[in-house]
Amino acid sequence: MSFPDIEYQMKMIMRGVEEIIHEEEMRVRLRKSLDTGVPLRIKLGVDPTASDIHLGHMVTIRKLKHFQELGHTSIFLIGDFTARIGDPTERSDARMRLTKEQVWEHAATFKSQVFRILDEEKTELRNNGEWFDNMTFADCLDLAYRSTVARMLERNDFEKRYKEGNPISITEFLYPLMQGYDSVALKCDVELGGTDQKFNLLAGRDLQIQHGRPPQIVMMTPLIEGLDGSKKMSKTEGNYIAVDDAPEDMFGKTMSIKDDLIVKYFNLLTDVDDDEIRRCGQALNEIEKHQDPDDPYHPMQIKKVLARSIVKEYKGSDAAAMAEAHFERVVQRRETPKDVPLVYVNLPRMLAYEVVSQCASTSKAEARRLIVQGAVRIDGIRVSDPMTEVDFGVDEKGLQVGKRKFYRLTLKTE
């Protein structure tokens, strides 16, 4: 099999990578692959502890896609066994244990989402129950022997929990070893993960050495901030863009990110050309030169390119075009702004169901029902929790209730 030259491969796989251990080893492996025609084995493991995937997960999954496009073997590992324990990374307490049935129910949804960008026919889909389900207790003891309690307590999260007197289960101590053993079982050349996974990823290198195999290269991608602009994207924080979001929701949510995250989102979540991203970044730094709304480097236009690119990857070109048209019609109101009534609200902060009740003249119970059923959007983004707080500042907000009711909302200042 023939592969592109090393420099081309390195440019592609290093985009958006925050840390690699070690870059020279990566070049050596690529050279060997180029000389022998044998593809590298690249692993990304995901524990299906929840049923959906958001764009934060897709940062590393897209990196697996890049290796796949270069001709290497992409291994998507479903941690069906490790998910029953739960990754202790950045946890202040133990996770709730999941049943095998719960894990596989989540995994089915995971697979349908992941293969929107990975080529299913070219992906080696594995699950670590293949080897862990058949391990004897003696095998488990041998795995436990490979590390020490002192080494495990080097983890910041374990050390913090230990000092605070919060329990740490023995199974949590075993988790990094189990993730590491995945790399032994799969004979990995490279393992991908976020920067928060460094301890677990390095455990794979250690175990491979102990089993007489070349240690894997570790490639870590940065964590990406969510819609609040500060905390990492997560379902817990409610600041995420889900892969299964409707196209107009995905577009609208992307348009709502902070301007200082635009370049990062371009780098980590799109394949937009590096030179074009640099031009966008320069324009955002020289915003006073790009005040014309029709200027292709006006911040709004740049963000639209970003939103289109993201929606197109997961939903297709037609859906991206329709989502953009929806955003312009509903949020920007460029087509029929005079037809949308202006409603004044009295408080600078209200709960979502209160906003709907006041502006759409419904009962509070009906407002709650509409929100729960997904019939309410604020600034083009579907609101699913009636208790969501809505802040009213200088700018107007757009409210949509159902398919045909639209309102412009602004704070009463008199």
C-alpha positions in Angstrom: 0.0 0.0 0.0 1.3 3.5 -0.8 1.0 6.4 1.6 1.6 10.2 1.1 5.0 11.5 2.0 5.9 11.9 5.7 5.7 15.8 5.8 2.2 15.7 4.3 1.1 13.1 6.8 2.7 15.0 9.7 1.0 18.3 8.7 -2.4 16.6 8.5 -2.2 14.5 11.8 -0.5 17.3 13.9 -3.2 19.9 13.2 -4.9 20.7 16.5 -2.7 18.3 18.5 -1.6 19.8 21.8 1.0 17.3 22.8 2.6 14.2 21.3 4.9 11.6 23.0 7.0 11.5 21.0 7.2 13.3 17.6 10.4 11.7 16.5 9.0 8.3 17.2 6.0 9.2 15.1 8.2 10.1 12.2 10.1 6.8 12.6 6.9 4.8 12.5 5.6 6.7 9.5 8.9 6.1 7.7 8.7 2.4 8.4 5.1 2.3 7.2 6.1 4.1 4.0 8.9 1.7 3.4 7.0 -1.5 4.1 3.5 -0.5 2.9 2.1 -1.7 6.2 -0.4 0.8 7.8 -0.1 1.9 11.4 -2.7 0.9 13.9 -4.4 3.9 15.5 -6.7 3.5 18.4 -9.3 5.7 19.9 -11.3 4.2 22.8 -14.6 5.6 24.0 -16.6 4.5 27.0 -20.4 4.7 26.2 -21.4 6.0 29.6 -24.1 8.2 27.9 -26.2 7.8 24.8 -25.0 10.7 22.7 -21.9 12.3 21.4 -21.2 16.0 21.2 -18.6 18.0 19.3 -16.2 17.8 22.2 -15.9 14.1 21.6 -15.5 14.7 17.8 -12.2 16.5 18.3 -10.4 13.2 18.7 -12.7 11.2 16.5 -11.9 13.6 13.7 -8.2 12.9 14.3 -8.9 9.2 13.9 -10.6 10.1 10.6 -7.4 11.9 9.4 -5.3 8.8 10.0 -8.0 6.8 8.1 -7.9 9.2 5.2 -4.1 8.7 5.0 -4.5 5.0 4.7 -3.8 3.8 8.2 -5.9 1.4 10.2 -8.4 3.3 12.4 -9.5 1.3 15.4 -12.6 2.6 17.2 -12.7 0.8 20.5 -16.0 0.7 22.4 -15.1 0.3 26.1 -18.1 -1.9 26.9 -16.2 -3.4 29.9 -14.4 -0.3 31.1 -17.6 1.7 30.9 -19.0 -0.6 33.6 -16.3 0.8 36.0 -16.2 4.4 34.7 -13.1 6.5 34.0 -12.1 8.2 37.2 -10.4 11.1 35.3 -11.3 14.5 36.8 -13.8 12.9 39.1 -14.3 14.0 42.7 -16.3 10.9 43.5 -17.0 7.5 42.1 -19.2 7.0 39.0 -22.5 5.1 39.2 -21.9 1.7 37.8 -23.7 0.8 34.6 -25.1 -2.6 33.6 -23.9 -4.4 30.5 -27.3 -3.8 28.9 -27.2 0.0 29.6 -23.7 0.2 28.1 -24.6 -1.6 24.9 -27.8 0.5 24.5 -25.6 3.6 24.6 -23.0 2.0 22.3 -25.6 1.5 19.5 -26.3 5.2 19.4 -22.6 5.9 19.6 -21.9 3.8 16.5 -24.6 5.5 14.4 -23.1 8.9 15.2 -19.5 8.1 14.8 -19.9 6.6 11.3 -21.2 9.9 10.0 -17.6 10.9 9.6 -15.7 7.6 9.8 -15.8 5.2 6.9 -17.4 2.1 8.5 -16.0 -0.3 6.0 -12.5 0.9 6.7 -12.9 1.1 10.5 -11.8 -1.7 12.8 -14.7 -1.7 15.3 -13.7 -3.5 18.6 -14.9 -3.7 22.2 -12.7 -4.5 25.1 -15.1 -7.1 26.5 -13.5 -9.3 23.9 -10.5 -9.9 26.2 -11.7 -8.7 29.6 -14.9 -10.9 29.7 -12.7 -14.0 29.4 -10.0 -13.0 31.9 -9.5 -15.2 35.0 -8.9 -13.8 38.4 -5.2 -14.8 38.0 -5.1 -12.7 34.9 -6.5 -9.8 36.8 -3.9 -10.2 39.5 -1.2 -10.2 36.9 -2.5 -6.9 35.5 -2.7 -5.4 39.0 0.9 -6.4 39.6 2.0 -4.1 36.7 1.6 -0.9 38.7 1.7 0.4 42.3 -0.6 2.3 44.6 2.1 5.1 44.9 2.0 5.5 41.1 -1.8 5.7 41.0 -1.8 8.3 43.7 0.4 10.5 41.4 -2.9 11.3 39.6 -4.2 14.7 40.7 -7.8 13.5 41.0 -6.9 10.4 43.1 -4.5 12.4 45.3 -7.2 15.1 45.9 -9.9 12.5 46.7 -7.5 10.7 49.0 -6.6 13.9 51.0 -10.3 14.9 51.2 -11.3 11.4 52.5 -13.4 10.6 49.5 -13.5 6.9 48.6 -11.5 5.5 45.7 -12.4 2.0 44.7 -9.9 -0.7 43.7 -11.6 -0.9 40.4 -10.8 2.8 39.7 -7.2 2.0 40.4 -7.4 -0.7 37.8 -9.0 1.5 35.2 -5.7 3.0 33.7 -4.3 -0.5 33.6 -7.3 -1.8 31.7 -7.2 1.1 29.2 -3.5 0.4 28.8 -4.0 -3.3 28.3 -6.4 -2.4 25.4 -3.3 -1.1 23.6 -1.5 -4.4 24.3 -4.4 -6.5 23.0 -4.8 -4.4 19.8 -1.1 -4.0 19.1 -1.4 -0.2 18.8 1.1 2.1 17.2 -0.7 5.3 18.2 -3.4 6.0 20.8 -5.5 9.2 20.6 -7.1 11.0 23.5 -7.7 14.4 25.1 -5.1 16.1 27.3 -7.1 15.0 30.4 -6.4 11.3 29.4 -2.6 11.6 29.7 -2.2 9.4 32.7 -4.3 6.6 31.1 -2.6 6.9 27.7 0.9 6.6 29.2 -0.2 3.5 31.1 -0.6 1.9 27.6 3.0 2.7 26.8 4.2 1.2 30.1 2.2 -2.0 29.6 3.3 -2.4 26.0 7.0 -2.3 27.1 6.3 -4.8 29.9 4.8 -7.1 27.3 7.8 -6.8 25.0 6.1 -4.6 22.4 7.2 -1.2 21.0 5.5 1.6 23.1 2.7 3.4 21.3 2.9 7.1 20.4 0.5 9.2 22.4 -1.3 12.0 20.6 -3.4 14.4 22.8 -5.9 16.9 21.5 -7.0 19.9 23.6 -10.3 20.0 25.4 -12.7 22.4 23.7 -14.8 24.9 25.5 -18.5 24.8 25.2 -21.2 27.5 24.5 -20.5 29.3 27.7 -17.0 30.0 26.5 -15.2 28.9 29.7 -16.0 25.3 30.8 -15.2 22.3 28.6 -18.0 21.1 26.5 -20.0 18.5 28.3 -23.5 17.3 28.7 -23.3 17.9 32.5 -22.7 21.6 31.9 -25.4 21.8 29.3 -23.0 23.8 27.0 -22.7 21.3 24.2 -23.5 20.9 20.6 -24.8 17.3 20.0 -24.1 15.4 16.9 -27.8 14.5 16.8 -28.9 18.1 17.1 -31.2 19.2 14.3 -29.3 21.1 11.6 -30.8 24.5 12.5 -30.0 23.9 16.2 -26.4 22.9 15.4 -26.0 26.0 13.2 -27.6 28.3 15.7 -25.6 27.0 18.6 -22.4 27.4 16.6 -23.3 31.0 15.8 -23.7 31.6 19.6 -20.1 30.7 20.5 -17.7 33.4 21.8 -15.7 35.2 19.1 -12.4 34.2 20.8 -13.2 30.5 20.2 -13.9 30.8 16.4 -10.3 30.0 15.4 -10.1 27.1 17.8 -13.4 25.6 16.5 -12.1 26.0 12.9 -8.9 24.1 13.8 -10.4 21.3 15.8 -13.8 20.8 14.2 -13.3 21.5 10.5 -11.0 20.8 7.6 -11.0 24.5 6.4 -7.6 25.4 4.9 -5.0 26.5 7.4 -4.3 29.7 5.4 -7.9 30.6 5.4 -8.1 30.1 9.1 -5.2 32.4 9.6 -6.9 35.1 7.5 -10.0 34.7 9.6 -8.0 35.0 12.8 -6.2 38.1 11.5 -9.6 39.7 10.5 -11.0 39.0 14.0 -7.9 40.7 15.5 -8.5 43.7 13.2 -12.2 43.9 13.6 -12.3 47.7 13.0 -11.3 47.1 9.4 -14.2 44.7 8.7 -17.3 46.6 9.8 -19.3 46.1 6.6 -21.8 43.3 7.2 -21.2 42.1 3.6 -17.5 41.9 4.1 -16.6 38.1 3.9 -14.3 38.7 6.9 -16.9 40.4 9.1 -17.2 38.4 12.3 -20.8 37.3 11.5 -19.7 36.1 8.0 -16.7 34.2 9.4 -18.9 32.5 12.0 -21.4 31.5 9.3 -18.6 29.8 7.4 -17.7 27.9 10.6 -21.3 26.9 11.2 -21.8 25.8 7.6 -18.7 23.7 7.7 -19.7 21.9 10.9 -23.3 21.3 9.9 -22.2 20.1 6.4 -19.9 17.5 7.9 -22.6 15.8 10.0 -25.8 16.6 8.1 -24.8 17.3 4.5 -24.6 20.4 2.2 -28.4 20.8 1.7 -29.1 20.7 5.4 -26.3 23.2 6.0 -27.8 25.6 3.5 -31.3 25.2 4.9 -30.0 25.7 8.5 -28.3 29.0 7.4 -31.4 30.2 5.7 -33.4 29.4 8.9 -30.9 31.3 11.0 -31.1 34.4 8.7 -34.9 34.3 8.6 -35.6 33.6 12.3 -32.6 35.1 14.2 -31.5 37.9 11.9 -35.1 38.5 10.6 -33.8 39.9 7.3 -36.8 38.7 5.3 -39.8 39.9 7.3 -38.7 41.8 10.4 -41.8 44.0 10.3 -44.1 41.0 10.6 -42.5 40.0 13.9 -44.2 41.7 16.9 -42.0 43.5 19.5 -42.7 42.5 23.1 -41.2 44.3 26.1 -40.2 42.3 29.1 -40.0 43.9 32.6 -37.2 41.8 34.2 -33.5 41.5 33.0 -33.6 37.8 33.9 -36.4 35.4 33.6 -37.0 31.6 33.4 -37.8 30.2 30.0 -41.3 29.2 30.9 -42.0 32.7 32.3 -40.8 34.2 29.0 -43.1 32.0 26.9 -46.1 32.5 29.2 -45.7 36.3 29.2 -44.9 36.8 25.5 -47.1 34.1 23.9 -50.0 34.7 26.3 -50.1 31.1 27.5 -50.6 29.6 31.0 -47.4 28.7 32.8 -48.3 25.0 32.6 -48.8 25.3 28.9 -45.5 27.1 28.5 -43.7 24.3 30.4 -45.4 21.7 28.2 -44.3 23.5 25.0 -40.7 23.8 26.1 -40.5 20.1 27.2 -42.0 19.1 23.8 -39.2 21.0 22.0 -41.6 23.7 20.5 -39.7 26.7 21.8 -36.6 28.3 20.5 -34.7 31.4 21.8 -32.4 33.1 19.3 -32.8 30.0 17.0 -31.7 27.5 19.7 -34.2 24.9 21.0 -34.8 25.3 24.7 -35.6 21.9 26.5 -35.6 22.9 30.1 -38.4 25.2 31.4 -36.1 26.4 34.2 -33.4 27.7 31.7 -32.5 31.3 32.7 -32.8 33.9 29.9 -30.9 37.1 30.3 -32.0 40.3 28.5 -29.4 42.9 27.8 -29.1 45.6 25.2 -29.8 43.4 22.1 -33.1 42.0 21.2 -33.8 38.3 21.4 -35.9 36.2 19.1 -38.5 33.9 20.4 -40.2 31.1 18.4 -43.2 29.2 19.8 -44.3 26.3 17.5 -43.9 26.7 13.8 -45.6 30.0 13.2 -45.4 32.3 16.3 -42.4 34.6 16.3 -41.6 37.5 18.7 -38.9 40.0 19.2 -38.1 40.5 22.9 -36.4 43.5 24.4 -36.0 44.8 28.0 -38.3 47.6 29.0 -36.1 50.5 30.2 -38.7 53.1 31.2 
